[in-house]
Amino acid sequence: MLAAVVLAVVLVAPVAVRAEPIDISKFACREFLELTDDEQRMLLFWLHGYASAHADTTALDNEQFLQGAEQRLAQCRADPSRLLIPDFARAPQPRTPR
């Protein structure tokens, strides 16, 4: 029983990094760059899912994801006032084979 509790705490702890909700539609690169590495990774995966939903795909191309994340990070560093959502909503995503 103790092992199950410890495992649950370990698995939930990284998710509980930020207690307050984030309105991603108003989230600027400046705020993104201030996040911890773990928070940035979680948000990048969320943004990838957001873009995938807009592209009507369920495919995850790891190489494309990593390249896109690096590109977005470079854009954020170049212009910290830019918003995250517009870039990710336009991000090209592979179509899911049907």
Disulfide bonds with the S-S distance in Angstrom:
Cys29-Cys76 2.11
